[in-house]
Amino acid sequence: MASVLGNKHANIINLHLVHRDGSFMTFQVDIEVHDLAHLHAIIAALRENDLVSSVERT
């Protein structure tokens, strides 16, 4: 996840481990983006990553 965010030039401003169950972890991540298109590119890249099970914008 951090590699994807770094490659997309997103700034992590807050990272919170919400839940951990064995090797599965749920994070809440606040990121700083340039605009809506940048956000959509980041979400798409995260969803394409095999290690990321889901991505939600809240």
SETI-933154 format. One record per residue: x, y, z of N, C-alpha, C in turn; residue in three letters. Coordinates in pm, whole numbers, plus 50000, padded with zeros to 5 digits. Each point is the difference from the previous one (the first is absolute). Layout:
! residues N
XYZXYZXYZAla;...
! end
This chain:
! residues 58
500824988250000499185011850000500875012550000Met;501005000450085500865011850008500765002249869Ala;500394989149934500715001249872499095006049894Ser;498764995549996499055005549903499795014950024Val;499805003650126499785014150033501235008449965Leu;501184994850029501235007149967500185001549850Gly;499744989349926500145000549854499025009849936Asn;498865001950064498995009449950500165014050059Lys;501055002250077500315013150060498905005150092His;499424990850078499015003850100500705001550134Ala;499665010350072500585002350132499094993850107Asn;500554990950080499264994150111500035010150115Ile;498825004350044499965009650110499524993450129Ile;499364988249988499594992550119499844985449961Asn;500484991150086499894985649978499574993650131Leu;498904992549995499464994050122499684985349973His;500574991050081499674985849992498674998050073Leu;498974996749923498644998850055499764986150056Val;500474989749929499724986350042501114990849948His;500354990150081500994990149958499494986250037Arg;500024991049901499574986350020501014991049928Asp;500994995550072501074992149938500805008749904Gly;500074995749876500765007749901499135010249927Ser;498705000550030499105009649937499865012350089Phe;500245011749942499925012550075499125010049927Met;499285007950076499185010749946500585013350048Thr;500265008949904500565013150031499045011049957Phe;500025010950073499385012449955501165009349968Gln;500045004849876501105008349955499465013249947Val;500495011050053499685013249947501175004249912Asp;499685003849877501055004149907499695013849943Ile;501055006749960499885013049935500184997849851Glu;499045004749920500044998249855499915013649931Val;500355000149872499985012549922498585004049961His;499224990149954498655002649955499244986849992Asp;498775000549952499174988149994500584989549905Leu;500565004249889500614990549905501174992750066Ala;500795007050080501124993950072499464989650098His;498955003350073499394990650093499514987549928Leu;499315001849887499504988549925501134991249949His;501115005849959501164992249955500594991950115Ala;500055005850118500524993150118499094988350038Ile;498705002550003499054989450033500104988549900Ile;500085003349871500124989749897501284991850018Ala;501105006650031501274993050019499954990950122Ala;499375004750107499864991650119499144987849971Leu;498915001849927499114988949968500664989849908Arg;500945004349919500734990949910501044991750074Glu;500415004450118501034993150077499434987350062Asn;500684988749977499524987150051499994999250152Asp;500785008050067500094999550146498925008450069Leu;499295008149923498955008650054498654993749967Val;499204996950103498734993149976498875009549965Ser;500005012250055498975009749965500465014250034Ser;499365009549933500305014250021498665007450004Val;499845008450100498795008150013500375014550023Glu;499235008849940500155014350027498925004050098Arg;500435006350110498995004350098500045014850020Thr;
! end
